[in-house]
Amino acid sequence: MLNVNQLDVAYGASQALYGVSMTADVGKVTCVLGRNGVGKTTLMKSLAGHLSPRAGSIEWLGKSLSGVAPSDRARNGIAYVPQGRDIFPQLTVEENLQTAFSALPRSQHRIDPEIYALFPVLQQMLKRRGGDLSGGQQQQLAIARALLLKPKLLILDEPTEGIQPSIIKDIQRVIELLRDRGEMAIVLVEQYLDFAAELADEFIILERGRVVAAGKGSELKASEEARTLLAI
């Protein structure tokens, strides 16, 4: 289980998160929702180790992540797919996937065939440069690269942003499959209520760096508070 307790995060003198608490259980999708600029990505970067909290704690499987570098978090089963994907445009699809090997023991330096079962388009484009892929294909590549780490915690920051509806459906099916296996916790950042409501087991909503609503995923679509906060 992931436990975030009373997290404060700042960029210099500008505070971005105020006392944020949340949990994420293995076998469940926890959605973090809110408009642009409310602190969602700041929270995800903190989970992944790219930002250091000013106060509060982050624990994964009962152990504090304080001072643990992003690379060590990756080795300990925490995979992060950032907003914007961060693939390498000049590397081929295959080479992009192989960059995950840096966090794996040499004995695991291979691309699991299941990656191609989840994302068949990648096998067809192995020798194409990442920068030549569509936005949706790049998103699939970024998720596939993260899955090569065999994570126990998968962090997805707005995986539907700027992506065509058909690929959004493909990504949704993959997330549902990973969730239903019961082997990983998934934290999903999303702006769109309908997509989140299809997947969420639990949710929190951020507004100006604070948690202003939280609950079960089954409550999300009917929540008037959620619709108001997300301007739907």
Beta strands, then each sheet from edge to edge (+ up, - down):
strand 1: 2-11
strand 2: 14-24
strand 3: 29-33
strand 4: 55-60
strand 5: 63-64
strand 6: 78-81
strand 7: 153-157
strand 8: 185-190
strand 9: 202-207
strand 10: 210-216
sheet 1: 2+ 1- 4+ 5-
sheet 2: 6+ 7+ 8+ 3+ 9+ 10-
end
